[in-house]
Amino acid sequence: MKVQNYMLTADVEVICPHCGSLESGFVGNPAGGEFVCDSCGQPYQVHKEADIEFK
Ligand SMILES: [Zn+2]
């Protein structure tokens, strides 16, 4: 059996650890990056090994 070892994904969303707002619009992989929440204006970092949950 042939094996594919990568997947494509889009529409990354991160839940703000301050206010719980669902943040979207990330370009590329946000893991390891620092962002400012659009809702509460607080800065947060996405862990570089953050888990990915498939909806
Ligand atoms: Zn927030």
mmCIF file of the protein (N, C-alpha, C, O) and its ligand, coordinates in Angstrom:
data_MODEL
# 
_entry.id   MODEL 
# 
loop_
_entity.id 
_entity.type 
_entity.pdbx_number_of_molecules 
1 polymer     1 
2 non-polymer 1 
# 
_entity_poly.entity_id                      1 
_entity_poly.type                           'polypeptide(L)' 
_entity_poly.nstd_linkage                   no 
_entity_poly.nstd_monomer                   no 
_entity_poly.pdbx_seq_one_letter_code       MKVQNYMLTADVEVICPHCGSLESGFVGNPAGGEFVCDSCGQPYQVHKEADIEFK 
_entity_poly.pdbx_seq_one_letter_code_can   MKVQNYMLTADVEVICPHCGSLESGFVGNPAGGEFVCDSCGQPYQVHKEADIEFK 
_entity_poly.pdbx_strand_id                 A 
# 
loop_
_entity_poly_seq.entity_id 
_entity_poly_seq.num 
_entity_poly_seq.mon_id 
_entity_poly_seq.hetero 
1 1  MET n 
1 2  LYS n 
1 3  VAL n 
1 4  GLN n 
1 5  ASN n 
1 6  TYR n 
1 7  MET n 
1 8  LEU n 
1 9  THR n 
1 10 ALA n 
1 11 ASP n 
1 12 VAL n 
1 13 GLU n 
1 14 VAL n 
1 15 ILE n 
1 16 CYS n 
1 17 PRO n 
1 18 HIS n 
1 19 CYS n 
1 20 GLY n 
1 21 SER n 
1 22 LEU n 
1 23 GLU n 
1 24 SER n 
1 25 GLY n 
1 26 PHE n 
1 27 VAL n 
1 28 GLY n 
1 29 ASN n 
1 30 PRO n 
1 31 ALA n 
1 32 GLY n 
1 33 GLY n 
1 34 GLU n 
1 35 PHE n 
1 36 VAL n 
1 37 CYS n 
1 38 ASP n 
1 39 SER n 
1 40 CYS n 
1 41 GLY n 
1 42 GLN n 
1 43 PRO n 
1 44 TYR n 
1 45 GLN n 
1 46 VAL n 
1 47 HIS n 
1 48 LYS n 
1 49 GLU n 
1 50 ALA n 
1 51 ASP n 
1 52 ILE n 
1 53 GLU n 
1 54 PHE n 
1 55 LYS n 
# 
loop_
_struct_asym.id 
_struct_asym.entity_id 
A 1 
B 2 
# 
loop_
_chem_comp.id 
_chem_comp.type 
_chem_comp.mon_nstd_flag 
ALA 'L-peptide linking' y 
ASN 'L-peptide linking' y 
ASP 'L-peptide linking' y 
CYS 'L-peptide linking' y 
GLN 'L-peptide linking' y 
GLU 'L-peptide linking' y 
GLY 'peptide linking'   y 
HIS 'L-peptide linking' y 
ILE 'L-peptide linking' y 
LEU 'L-peptide linking' y 
LYS 'L-peptide linking' y 
MET 'L-peptide linking' y 
PHE 'L-peptide linking' y 
PRO 'L-peptide linking' y 
SER 'L-peptide linking' y 
THR 'L-peptide linking' y 
TYR 'L-peptide linking' y 
VAL 'L-peptide linking' y 
ZN  non-polymer         . 
# 
_pdbx_entity_nonpoly.entity_id   2 
_pdbx_entity_nonpoly.name        ? 
_pdbx_entity_nonpoly.comp_id     ZN 
# 
_pdbx_nonpoly_scheme.asym_id         B 
_pdbx_nonpoly_scheme.entity_id       2 
_pdbx_nonpoly_scheme.mon_id          ZN 
_pdbx_nonpoly_scheme.ndb_seq_num     1 
_pdbx_nonpoly_scheme.pdb_seq_num     101 
_pdbx_nonpoly_scheme.auth_seq_num    101 
_pdbx_nonpoly_scheme.pdb_mon_id      ZN 
_pdbx_nonpoly_scheme.auth_mon_id     ZN 
_pdbx_nonpoly_scheme.pdb_strand_id   A 
_pdbx_nonpoly_scheme.pdb_ins_code    . 
# 
loop_
_atom_site.group_PDB 
_atom_site.id 
_atom_site.type_symbol 
_atom_site.label_atom_id 
_atom_site.label_alt_id 
_atom_site.label_comp_id 
_atom_site.label_asym_id 
_atom_site.label_entity_id 
_atom_site.label_seq_id 
_atom_site.pdbx_PDB_ins_code 
_atom_site.Cartn_x 
_atom_site.Cartn_y 
_atom_site.Cartn_z 
_atom_site.occupancy 
_atom_site.B_iso_or_equiv 
_atom_site.pdbx_formal_charge 
_atom_site.auth_seq_id 
_atom_site.auth_comp_id 
_atom_site.auth_asym_id 
_atom_site.auth_atom_id 
_atom_site.pdbx_PDB_model_num 
ATOM   1   N  N  . MET A 1 1  ? 0.841   -1.194 0.000  1.00 0.00 ? 1   MET A N  1 
ATOM   2   C  CA . MET A 1 1  ? 0.000   0.000  0.000  1.00 0.00 ? 1   MET A CA 1 
ATOM   3   C  C  . MET A 1 1  ? 0.878   1.248  0.000  1.00 0.00 ? 1   MET A C  1 
ATOM   4   O  O  . MET A 1 1  ? 1.828   1.345  0.778  1.00 0.00 ? 1   MET A O  1 
ATOM   5   N  N  . LYS A 1 2  ? 0.562   2.189  -0.863 1.00 0.00 ? 2   LYS A N  1 
ATOM   6   C  CA . LYS A 1 2  ? 1.302   3.445  -0.870 1.00 0.00 ? 2   LYS A CA 1 
ATOM   7   C  C  . LYS A 1 2  ? 0.912   4.292  0.341  1.00 0.00 ? 2   LYS A C  1 
ATOM   8   O  O  . LYS A 1 2  ? -0.235  4.266  0.789  1.00 0.00 ? 2   LYS A O  1 
ATOM   9   N  N  . VAL A 1 3  ? 1.868   5.032  0.855  1.00 0.00 ? 3   VAL A N  1 
ATOM   10  C  CA . VAL A 1 3  ? 1.628   5.867  2.039  1.00 0.00 ? 3   VAL A CA 1 
ATOM   11  C  C  . VAL A 1 3  ? 1.899   7.318  1.711  1.00 0.00 ? 3   VAL A C  1 
ATOM   12  O  O  . VAL A 1 3  ? 2.930   7.649  1.126  1.00 0.00 ? 3   VAL A O  1 
ATOM   13  N  N  . GLN A 1 4  ? 0.964   8.195  2.093  1.00 0.00 ? 4   GLN A N  1 
ATOM   14  C  CA . GLN A 1 4  ? 1.154   9.633  1.981  1.00 0.00 ? 4   GLN A CA 1 
ATOM   15  C  C  . GLN A 1 4  ? 1.517   10.143 3.367  1.00 0.00 ? 4   GLN A C  1 
ATOM   16  O  O  . GLN A 1 4  ? 0.848   9.820  4.348  1.00 0.00 ? 4   GLN A O  1 
ATOM   17  N  N  . ASN A 1 5  ? 2.572   10.935 3.446  1.00 0.00 ? 5   ASN A N  1 
ATOM   18  C  CA . ASN A 1 5  ? 3.020   11.345 4.781  1.00 0.00 ? 5   ASN A CA 1 
ATOM   19  C  C  . ASN A 1 5  ? 2.832   12.830 5.066  1.00 0.00 ? 5   ASN A C  1 
ATOM   20  O  O  . ASN A 1 5  ? 3.427   13.369 5.999  1.00 0.00 ? 5   ASN A O  1 
ATOM   21  N  N  . TYR A 1 6  ? 2.004   13.488 4.260  1.00 0.00 ? 6   TYR A N  1 
ATOM   22  C  CA . TYR A 1 6  ? 1.657   14.860 4.621  1.00 0.00 ? 6   TYR A CA 1 
ATOM   23  C  C  . TYR A 1 6  ? 0.217   15.164 4.260  1.00 0.00 ? 6   TYR A C  1 
ATOM   24  O  O  . TYR A 1 6  ? -0.396  14.487 3.435  1.00 0.00 ? 6   TYR A O  1 
ATOM   25  N  N  . MET A 1 7  ? -0.310  16.205 4.903  1.00 0.00 ? 7   MET A N  1 
ATOM   26  C  CA . MET A 1 7  ? -1.684  16.615 4.650  1.00 0.00 ? 7   MET A CA 1 
ATOM   27  C  C  . MET A 1 7  ? -1.703  18.118 4.425  1.00 0.00 ? 7   MET A C  1 
ATOM   28  O  O  . MET A 1 7  ? -0.806  18.839 4.864  1.00 0.00 ? 7   MET A O  1 
ATOM   29  N  N  . LEU A 1 8  ? -2.730  18.574 3.742  1.00 0.00 ? 8   LEU A N  1 
ATOM   30  C  CA . LEU A 1 8  ? -2.916  20.005 3.522  1.00 0.00 ? 8   LEU A CA 1 
ATOM   31  C  C  . LEU A 1 8  ? -4.041  20.486 4.416  1.00 0.00 ? 8   LEU A C  1 
ATOM   32  O  O  . LEU A 1 8  ? -5.040  19.790 4.600  1.00 0.00 ? 8   LEU A O  1 
ATOM   33  N  N  . THR A 1 9  ? -3.879  21.670 4.968  1.00 0.00 ? 9   THR A N  1 
ATOM   34  C  CA . THR A 1 9  ? -4.945  22.220 5.788  1.00 0.00 ? 9   THR A CA 1 
ATOM   35  C  C  . THR A 1 9  ? -5.057  23.719 5.538  1.00 0.00 ? 9   THR A C  1 
ATOM   36  O  O  . THR A 1 9  ? -4.153  24.335 4.975  1.00 0.00 ? 9   THR A O  1 
ATOM   37  N  N  . ALA A 1 10 ? -6.157  24.285 5.957  1.00 0.00 ? 10  ALA A N  1 
ATOM   38  C  CA . ALA A 1 10 ? -6.379  25.722 5.791  1.00 0.00 ? 10  ALA A CA 1 
ATOM   39  C  C  . ALA A 1 10 ? -7.273  26.189 6.921  1.00 0.00 ? 10  ALA A C  1 
ATOM   40  O  O  . ALA A 1 10 ? -7.705  25.389 7.751  1.00 0.00 ? 10  ALA A O  1 
ATOM   41  N  N  . ASP A 1 11 ? -7.550  27.481 6.954  1.00 0.00 ? 11  ASP A N  1 
ATOM   42  C  CA . ASP A 1 11 ? -8.474  28.046 7.941  1.00 0.00 ? 11  ASP A CA 1 
ATOM   43  C  C  . ASP A 1 11 ? -8.077  27.696 9.375  1.00 0.00 ? 11  ASP A C  1 
ATOM   44  O  O  . ASP A 1 11 ? -8.856  27.113 10.129 1.00 0.00 ? 11  ASP A O  1 
ATOM   45  N  N  . VAL A 1 12 ? -6.858  28.064 9.727  1.00 0.00 ? 12  VAL A N  1 
ATOM   46  C  CA . VAL A 1 12 ? -6.395  27.828 11.092 1.00 0.00 ? 12  VAL A CA 1 
ATOM   47  C  C  . VAL A 1 12 ? -7.114  28.788 12.041 1.00 0.00 ? 12  VAL A C  1 
ATOM   48  O  O  . VAL A 1 12 ? -7.229  29.982 11.765 1.00 0.00 ? 12  VAL A O  1 
ATOM   49  N  N  . GLU A 1 13 ? -7.590  28.254 13.148 1.00 0.00 ? 13  GLU A N  1 
ATOM   50  C  CA . GLU A 1 13 ? -8.242  29.071 14.166 1.00 0.00 ? 13  GLU A CA 1 
ATOM   51  C  C  . GLU A 1 13 ? -7.572  28.810 15.514 1.00 0.00 ? 13  GLU A C  1 
ATOM   52  O  O  . GLU A 1 13 ? -7.181  27.683 15.818 1.00 0.00 ? 13  GLU A O  1 
ATOM   53  N  N  . VAL A 1 14 ? -7.449  29.858 16.308 1.00 0.00 ? 14  VAL A N  1 
ATOM   54  C  CA . VAL A 1 14 ? -6.864  29.745 17.641 1.00 0.00 ? 14  VAL A CA 1 
ATOM   55  C  C  . VAL A 1 14 ? -7.807  30.406 18.631 1.00 0.00 ? 14  VAL A C  1 
ATOM   56  O  O  . VAL A 1 14 ? -8.296  31.511 18.396 1.00 0.00 ? 14  VAL A O  1 
ATOM   57  N  N  . ILE A 1 15 ? -8.057  29.723 19.735 1.00 0.00 ? 15  ILE A N  1 
ATOM   58  C  CA . ILE A 1 15 ? -8.904  30.303 20.785 1.00 0.00 ? 15  ILE A CA 1 
ATOM   59  C  C  . ILE A 1 15 ? -8.028  31.136 21.706 1.00 0.00 ? 15  ILE A C  1 
ATOM   60  O  O  . ILE A 1 15 ? -7.063  30.630 22.279 1.00 0.00 ? 15  ILE A O  1 
ATOM   61  N  N  . CYS A 1 16 ? -8.366  32.418 21.847 1.00 0.00 ? 16  CYS A N  1 
ATOM   62  C  CA . CYS A 1 16 ? -7.596  33.320 22.702 1.00 0.00 ? 16  CYS A CA 1 
ATOM   63  C  C  . CYS A 1 16 ? -7.577  32.784 24.138 1.00 0.00 ? 16  CYS A C  1 
ATOM   64  O  O  . CYS A 1 16 ? -8.634  32.506 24.706 1.00 0.00 ? 16  CYS A O  1 
ATOM   65  N  N  . PRO A 1 17 ? -6.371  32.636 24.737 1.00 0.00 ? 17  PRO A N  1 
ATOM   66  C  CA . PRO A 1 17 ? -6.305  32.120 26.105 1.00 0.00 ? 17  PRO A CA 1 
ATOM   67  C  C  . PRO A 1 17 ? -6.778  33.123 27.146 1.00 0.00 ? 17  PRO A C  1 
ATOM   68  O  O  . PRO A 1 17 ? -6.944  32.766 28.312 1.00 0.00 ? 17  PRO A O  1 
ATOM   69  N  N  . HIS A 1 18 ? -6.997  34.373 26.746 1.00 0.00 ? 18  HIS A N  1 
ATOM   70  C  CA . HIS A 1 18 ? -7.487  35.382 27.692 1.00 0.00 ? 18  HIS A CA 1 
ATOM   71  C  C  . HIS A 1 18 ? -9.007  35.403 27.757 1.00 0.00 ? 18  HIS A C  1 
ATOM   72  O  O  . HIS A 1 18 ? -9.595  35.291 28.833 1.00 0.00 ? 18  HIS A O  1 
ATOM   73  N  N  . CYS A 1 19 ? -9.638  35.550 26.594 1.00 0.00 ? 19  CYS A N  1 
ATOM   74  C  CA . CYS A 1 19 ? -11.086 35.776 26.577 1.00 0.00 ? 19  CYS A CA 1 
ATOM   75  C  C  . CYS A 1 19 ? -11.874 34.650 25.915 1.00 0.00 ? 19  CYS A C  1 
ATOM   76  O  O  . CYS A 1 19 ? -13.104 34.653 25.958 1.00 0.00 ? 19  CYS A O  1 
ATOM   77  N  N  . GLY A 1 20 ? -11.183 33.683 25.300 1.00 0.00 ? 20  GLY A N  1 
ATOM   78  C  CA . GLY A 1 20 ? -11.892 32.562 24.689 1.00 0.00 ? 20  GLY A CA 1 
ATOM   79  C  C  . GLY A 1 20 ? -12.444 32.847 23.311 1.00 0.00 ? 20  GLY A C  1 
ATOM   80  O  O  . GLY A 1 20 ? -13.174 32.025 22.757 1.00 0.00 ? 20  GLY A O  1 
ATOM   81  N  N  . SER A 1 21 ? -12.105 34.008 22.738 1.00 0.00 ? 21  SER A N  1 
ATOM   82  C  CA . SER A 1 21 ? -12.586 34.341 21.405 1.00 0.00 ? 21  SER A CA 1 
ATOM   83  C  C  . SER A 1 21 ? -11.884 33.487 20.359 1.00 0.00 ? 21  SER A C  1 
ATOM   84  O  O  . SER A 1 21 ? -10.696 33.188 20.487 1.00 0.00 ? 21  SER A O  1 
ATOM   85  N  N  . LEU A 1 22 ? -12.624 33.094 19.323 1.00 0.00 ? 22  LEU A N  1 
ATOM   86  C  CA . LEU A 1 22 ? -12.060 32.301 18.246 1.00 0.00 ? 22  LEU A CA 1 
ATOM   87  C  C  . LEU A 1 22 ? -11.396 33.235 17.245 1.00 0.00 ? 22  LEU A C  1 
ATOM   88  O  O  . LEU A 1 22 ? -12.065 34.018 16.570 1.00 0.00 ? 22  LEU A O  1 
ATOM   89  N  N  . GLU A 1 23 ? -10.084 33.146 17.157 1.00 0.00 ? 23  GLU A N  1 
ATOM   90  C  CA . GLU A 1 23 ? -9.331  34.001 16.262 1.00 0.00 ? 23  GLU A CA 1 
ATOM   91  C  C  . GLU A 1 23 ? -9.033  33.243 14.967 1.00 0.00 ? 23  GLU A C  1 
ATOM   92  O  O  . GLU A 1 23 ? -8.630  32.080 14.995 1.00 0.00 ? 23  GLU A O  1 
ATOM   93  N  N  . SER A 1 24 ? -9.236  33.916 13.834 1.00 0.00 ? 24  SER A N  1 
ATOM   94  C  CA . SER A 1 24 ? -8.943  33.276 12.553 1.00 0.00 ? 24  SER A CA 1 
ATOM   95  C  C  . SER A 1 24 ? -8.167  34.242 11.680 1.00 0.00 ? 24  SER A C  1 
ATOM   96  O  O  . SER A 1 24 ? -7.774  35.316 12.135 1.00 0.00 ? 24  SER A O  1 
ATOM   97  N  N  . GLY A 1 25 ? -7.947  33.875 10.445 1.00 0.00 ? 25  GLY A N  1 
ATOM   98  C  CA . GLY A 1 25 ? -7.243  34.747 9.520  1.00 0.00 ? 25  GLY A CA 1 
ATOM   99  C  C  . GLY A 1 25 ? -5.734  34.613 9.580  1.00 0.00 ? 25  GLY A C  1 
ATOM   100 O  O  . GLY A 1 25 ? -5.010  35.472 9.076  1.00 0.00 ? 25  GLY A O  1 
ATOM   101 N  N  . PHE A 1 26 ? -5.253  33.530 10.198 1.00 0.00 ? 26  PHE A N  1 
ATOM   102 C  CA . PHE A 1 26 ? -3.809  33.325 10.237 1.00 0.00 ? 26  PHE A CA 1 
ATOM   103 C  C  . PHE A 1 26 ? -3.304  32.922 8.856  1.00 0.00 ? 26  PHE A C  1 
ATOM   104 O  O  . PHE A 1 26 ? -3.964  32.181 8.127  1.00 0.00 ? 26  PHE A O  1 
ATOM   105 N  N  . VAL A 1 27 ? -2.134  33.419 8.518  1.00 0.00 ? 27  VAL A N  1 
ATOM   106 C  CA . VAL A 1 27 ? -1.497  33.023 7.272  1.00 0.00 ? 27  VAL A CA 1 
ATOM   107 C  C  . VAL A 1 27 ? -0.389  32.039 7.625  1.00 0.00 ? 27  VAL A C  1 
ATOM   108 O  O  . VAL A 1 27 ? 0.561   32.385 8.326  1.00 0.00 ? 27  VAL A O  1 
ATOM   109 N  N  . GLY A 1 28 ? -0.516  30.836 7.143  1.00 0.00 ? 28  GLY A N  1 
ATOM   110 C  CA . GLY A 1 28 ? 0.463   29.809 7.461  1.00 0.00 ? 28  GLY A CA 1 
ATOM   111 C  C  . GLY A 1 28 ? 0.220   29.226 8.837  1.00 0.00 ? 28  GLY A C  1 
ATOM   112 O  O  . GLY A 1 28 ? -0.880  29.326 9.380  1.00 0.00 ? 28  GLY A O  1 
ATOM   113 N  N  . ASN A 1 29 ? 1.235   28.627 9.391  1.00 0.00 ? 29  ASN A N  1 
ATOM   114 C  CA . ASN A 1 29 ? 1.114   27.944 10.680 1.00 0.00 ? 29  ASN A CA 1 
ATOM   115 C  C  . ASN A 1 29 ? 1.438   28.909 11.811 1.00 0.00 ? 29  ASN A C  1 
ATOM   116 O  O  . ASN A 1 29 ? 2.563   29.404 11.890 1.00 0.00 ? 29  ASN A O  1 
ATOM   117 N  N  . PRO A 1 30 ? 0.459   29.193 12.706 1.00 0.00 ? 30  PRO A N  1 
ATOM   118 C  CA . PRO A 1 30 ? 0.712   30.150 13.782 1.00 0.00 ? 30  PRO A CA 1 
ATOM   119 C  C  . PRO A 1 30 ? 1.530   29.574 14.939 1.00 0.00 ? 30  PRO A C  1 
ATOM   120 O  O  . PRO A 1 30 ? 1.893   30.309 15.857 1.00 0.00 ? 30  PRO A O  1 
ATOM   121 N  N  . ALA A 1 31 ? 1.826   28.273 14.911 1.00 0.00 ? 31  ALA A N  1 
ATOM   122 C  CA . ALA A 1 31 ? 2.543   27.657 16.028 1.00 0.00 ? 31  ALA A CA 1 
ATOM   123 C  C  . ALA A 1 31 ? 3.878   28.352 16.267 1.00 0.00 ? 31  ALA A C  1 
ATOM   124 O  O  . ALA A 1 31 ? 4.674   28.533 15.345 1.00 0.00 ? 31  ALA A O  1 
ATOM   125 N  N  . GLY A 1 32 ? 4.105   28.732 17.501 1.00 0.00 ? 32  GLY A N  1 
ATOM   126 C  CA . GLY A 1 32 ? 5.360   29.387 17.868 1.00 0.00 ? 32  GLY A CA 1 
ATOM   127 C  C  . GLY A 1 32 ? 5.322   30.901 17.729 1.00 0.00 ? 32  GLY A C  1 
ATOM   128 O  O  . GLY A 1 32 ? 6.265   31.586 18.123 1.00 0.00 ? 32  GLY A O  1 
ATOM   129 N  N  . GLY A 1 33 ? 4.224   31.430 17.163 1.00 0.00 ? 33  GLY A N  1 
ATOM   130 C  CA . GLY A 1 33 ? 4.142   32.855 16.935 1.00 0.00 ? 33  GLY A CA 1 
ATOM   131 C  C  . GLY A 1 33 ? 3.469   33.606 18.071 1.00 0.00 ? 33  GLY A C  1 
ATOM   132 O  O  . GLY A 1 33 ? 2.801   33.016 18.920 1.00 0.00 ? 33  GLY A O  1 
ATOM   133 N  N  . GLU A 1 34 ? 3.657   34.920 18.069 1.00 0.00 ? 34  GLU A N  1 
ATOM   134 C  CA . GLU A 1 34 ? 3.001   35.780 19.048 1.00 0.00 ? 34  GLU A CA 1 
ATOM   135 C  C  . GLU A 1 34 ? 1.971   36.646 18.334 1.00 0.00 ? 34  GLU A C  1 
ATOM   136 O  O  . GLU A 1 34 ? 2.238   37.198 17.266 1.00 0.00 ? 34  GLU A O  1 
ATOM   137 N  N  . PHE A 1 35 ? 0.798   36.757 18.935 1.00 0.00 ? 35  PHE A N  1 
ATOM   138 C  CA . PHE A 1 35 ? -0.303  37.474 18.308 1.00 0.00 ? 35  PHE A CA 1 
ATOM   139 C  C  . PHE A 1 35 ? -1.012  38.343 19.333 1.00 0.00 ? 35  PHE A C  1 
ATOM   140 O  O  . PHE A 1 35 ? -0.836  38.181 20.540 1.00 0.00 ? 35  PHE A O  1 
ATOM   141 N  N  . VAL A 1 36 ? -1.815  39.264 18.830 1.00 0.00 ? 36  VAL A N  1 
ATOM   142 C  CA . VAL A 1 36 ? -2.652  40.081 19.705 1.00 0.00 ? 36  VAL A CA 1 
ATOM   143 C  C  . VAL A 1 36 ? -4.105  39.758 19.365 1.00 0.00 ? 36  VAL A C  1 
ATOM   144 O  O  . VAL A 1 36 ? -4.507  39.780 18.202 1.00 0.00 ? 36  VAL A O  1 
ATOM   145 N  N  . CYS A 1 37 ? -4.873  39.461 20.395 1.00 0.00 ? 37  CYS A N  1 
ATOM   146 C  CA . CYS A 1 37 ? -6.278  39.093 20.198 1.00 0.00 ? 37  CYS A CA 1 
ATOM   147 C  C  . CYS A 1 37 ? -7.060  40.267 19.607 1.00 0.00 ? 37  CYS A C  1 
ATOM   148 O  O  . CYS A 1 37 ? -6.951  41.401 20.073 1.00 0.00 ? 37  CYS A O  1 
ATOM   149 N  N  . ASP A 1 38 ? -7.855  39.970 18.567 1.00 0.00 ? 38  ASP A N  1 
ATOM   150 C  CA . ASP A 1 38 ? -8.680  41.007 17.948 1.00 0.00 ? 38  ASP A CA 1 
ATOM   151 C  C  . ASP A 1 38 ? -9.810  41.446 18.872 1.00 0.00 ? 38  ASP A C  1 
ATOM   152 O  O  . ASP A 1 38 ? -10.298 42.570 18.756 1.00 0.00 ? 38  ASP A O  1 
ATOM   153 N  N  . SER A 1 39 ? -10.227 40.589 19.773 1.00 0.00 ? 39  SER A N  1 
ATOM   154 C  CA . SER A 1 39 ? -11.376 40.892 20.625 1.00 0.00 ? 39  SER A CA 1 
ATOM   155 C  C  . SER A 1 39 ? -10.987 41.653 21.884 1.00 0.00 ? 39  SER A C  1 
ATOM   156 O  O  . SER A 1 39 ? -11.584 42.685 22.191 1.00 0.00 ? 39  SER A O  1 
ATOM   157 N  N  . CYS A 1 40 ? -9.976  41.149 22.632 1.00 0.00 ? 40  CYS A N  1 
ATOM   158 C  CA . CYS A 1 40 ? -9.648  41.764 23.918 1.00 0.00 ? 40  CYS A CA 1 
ATOM   159 C  C  . CYS A 1 40 ? -8.339  42.554 23.891 1.00 0.00 ? 40  CYS A C  1 
ATOM   160 O  O  . CYS A 1 40 ? -8.013  43.246 24.856 1.00 0.00 ? 40  CYS A O  1 
ATOM   161 N  N  . GLY A 1 41 ? -7.586  42.453 22.788 1.00 0.00 ? 41  GLY A N  1 
ATOM   162 C  CA . GLY A 1 41 ? -6.372  43.247 22.655 1.00 0.00 ? 41  GLY A CA 1 
ATOM   163 C  C  . GLY A 1 41 ? -5.183  42.745 23.465 1.00 0.00 ? 41  GLY A C  1 
ATOM   164 O  O  . GLY A 1 41 ? -4.149  43.409 23.530 1.00 0.00 ? 41  GLY A O  1 
ATOM   165 N  N  . GLN A 1 42 ? -5.328  41.571 24.083 1.00 0.00 ? 42  GLN A N  1 
ATOM   166 C  CA . GLN A 1 42 ? -4.237  41.029 24.897 1.00 0.00 ? 42  GLN A CA 1 
ATOM   167 C  C  . GLN A 1 42 ? -3.300  40.181 24.031 1.00 0.00 ? 42  GLN A C  1 
ATOM   168 O  O  . GLN A 1 42 ? -3.746  39.480 23.122 1.00 0.00 ? 42  GLN A O  1 
ATOM   169 N  N  . PRO A 1 43 ? -2.001  40.253 24.323 1.00 0.00 ? 43  PRO A N  1 
ATOM   170 C  CA . PRO A 1 43 ? -1.052  39.435 23.562 1.00 0.00 ? 43  PRO A CA 1 
ATOM   171 C  C  . PRO A 1 43 ? -1.022  37.998 24.075 1.00 0.00 ? 43  PRO A C  1 
ATOM   172 O  O  . PRO A 1 43 ? -1.233  37.744 25.260 1.00 0.00 ? 43  PRO A O  1 
ATOM   173 N  N  . TYR A 1 44 ? -0.762  37.082 23.181 1.00 0.00 ? 44  TYR A N  1 
ATOM   174 C  CA . TYR A 1 44 ? -0.594  35.678 23.572 1.00 0.00 ? 44  TYR A CA 1 
ATOM   175 C  C  . TYR A 1 44 ? 0.327   34.995 22.578 1.00 0.00 ? 44  TYR A C  1 
ATOM   176 O  O  . TYR A 1 44 ? 0.550   35.478 21.468 1.00 0.00 ? 44  TYR A O  1 
ATOM   177 N  N  . GLN A 1 45 ? 0.848   33.874 23.002 1.00 0.00 ? 45  GLN A N  1 
ATOM   178 C  CA . GLN A 1 45 ? 1.724   33.092 22.133 1.00 0.00 ? 45  GLN A CA 1 
ATOM   179 C  C  . GLN A 1 45 ? 1.083   31.737 21.884 1.00 0.00 ? 45  GLN A C  1 
ATOM   180 O  O  . GLN A 1 45 ? 0.472   31.159 22.783 1.00 0.00 ? 45  GLN A O  1 
ATOM   181 N  N  . VAL A 1 46 ? 1.219   31.234 20.671 1.00 0.00 ? 46  VAL A N  1 
ATOM   182 C  CA . VAL A 1 46 ? 0.774   29.880 20.359 1.00 0.00 ? 46  VAL A CA 1 
ATOM   183 C  C  . VAL A 1 46 ? 1.971   28.953 20.563 1.00 0.00 ? 46  VAL A C  1 
ATOM   184 O  O  . VAL A 1 46 ? 3.030   29.159 19.971 1.00 0.00 ? 46  VAL A O  1 
ATOM   185 N  N  . HIS A 1 47 ? 1.798   27.945 21.391 1.00 0.00 ? 47  HIS A N  1 
ATOM   186 C  CA . HIS A 1 47 ? 2.899   27.013 21.685 1.00 0.00 ? 47  HIS A CA 1 
ATOM   187 C  C  . HIS A 1 47 ? 3.420   26.400 20.391 1.00 0.00 ? 47  HIS A C  1 
ATOM   188 O  O  . HIS A 1 47 ? 2.643   26.054 19.500 1.00 0.00 ? 47  HIS A O  1 
ATOM   189 N  N  . LYS A 1 48 ? 4.727   26.269 20.296 1.00 0.00 ? 48  LYS A N  1 
ATOM   190 C  CA . LYS A 1 48 ? 5.306   25.775 19.048 1.00 0.00 ? 48  LYS A CA 1 
ATOM   191 C  C  . LYS A 1 48 ? 4.925   24.327 18.758 1.00 0.00 ? 48  LYS A C  1 
ATOM   192 O  O  . LYS A 1 48 ? 5.038   23.871 17.620 1.00 0.00 ? 48  LYS A O  1 
ATOM   193 N  N  . GLU A 1 49 ? 4.478   23.610 19.773 1.00 0.00 ? 49  GLU A N  1 
ATOM   194 C  CA . GLU A 1 49 ? 4.010   22.240 19.567 1.00 0.00 ? 49  GLU A CA 1 
ATOM   195 C  C  . GLU A 1 49 ? 2.538   22.123 19.939 1.00 0.00 ? 49  GLU A C  1 
ATOM   196 O  O  . GLU A 1 49 ? 2.091   21.086 20.429 1.00 0.00 ? 49  GLU A O  1 
ATOM   197 N  N  . ALA A 1 50 ? 1.798   23.187 19.702 1.00 0.00 ? 50  ALA A N  1 
ATOM   198 C  CA . ALA A 1 50 ? 0.371   23.171 20.030 1.00 0.00 ? 50  ALA A CA 1 
ATOM   199 C  C  . ALA A 1 50 ? -0.331  22.031 19.281 1.00 0.00 ? 50  ALA A C  1 
ATOM   200 O  O  . ALA A 1 50 ? -0.024  21.748 18.124 1.00 0.00 ? 50  ALA A O  1 
ATOM   201 N  N  . ASP A 1 51 ? -1.261  21.399 19.956 1.00 0.00 ? 51  ASP A N  1 
ATOM   202 C  CA . ASP A 1 51 ? -2.026  20.320 19.329 1.00 0.00 ? 51  ASP A CA 1 
ATOM   203 C  C  . ASP A 1 51 ? -2.946  20.895 18.257 1.00 0.00 ? 51  ASP A C  1 
ATOM   204 O  O  . ASP A 1 51 ? -3.380  22.044 18.342 1.00 0.00 ? 51  ASP A O  1 
ATOM   205 N  N  . ILE A 1 52 ? -3.228  20.087 17.265 1.00 0.00 ? 52  ILE A N  1 
ATOM   206 C  CA . ILE A 1 52 ? -4.180  20.453 16.219 1.00 0.00 ? 52  ILE A CA 1 
ATOM   207 C  C  . ILE A 1 52 ? -5.418  19.598 16.403 1.00 0.00 ? 52  ILE A C  1 
ATOM   208 O  O  . ILE A 1 52 ? -5.345  18.370 16.451 1.00 0.00 ? 52  ILE A O  1 
ATOM   209 N  N  . GLU A 1 53 ? -6.563  20.273 16.505 1.00 0.00 ? 53  GLU A N  1 
ATOM   210 C  CA . GLU A 1 53 ? -7.822  19.540 16.627 1.00 0.00 ? 53  GLU A CA 1 
ATOM   211 C  C  . GLU A 1 53 ? -8.576  19.648 15.320 1.00 0.00 ? 53  GLU A C  1 
ATOM   212 O  O  . GLU A 1 53 ? -8.774  20.746 14.802 1.00 0.00 ? 53  GLU A O  1 
ATOM   213 N  N  . PHE A 1 54 ? -8.994  18.526 14.788 1.00 0.00 ? 54  PHE A N  1 
ATOM   214 C  CA . PHE A 1 54 ? -9.738  18.526 13.539 1.00 0.00 ? 54  PHE A CA 1 
ATOM   215 C  C  . PHE A 1 54 ? -11.223 18.580 13.839 1.00 0.00 ? 54  PHE A C  1 
ATOM   216 O  O  . PHE A 1 54 ? -11.737 17.781 14.621 1.00 0.00 ? 54  PHE A O  1 
ATOM   217 N  N  . LYS A 1 55 ? -11.923 19.546 13.202 1.00 0.00 ? 55  LYS A N  1 
ATOM   218 C  CA . LYS A 1 55 ? -13.332 19.732 13.475 1.00 0.00 ? 55  LYS A CA 1 
ATOM   219 C  C  . LYS A 1 55 ? -14.179 18.802 12.602 1.00 0.00 ? 55  LYS A C  1 
ATOM   220 O  O  . LYS A 1 55 ? -15.406 18.818 12.693 1.00 0.00 ? 55  LYS A O  1 
HETATM 221 ZN ZN . ZN  B 2 .  ? -8.902  37.704 23.688 1.00 0.00 2 101 ZN  A ZN 1 
# 
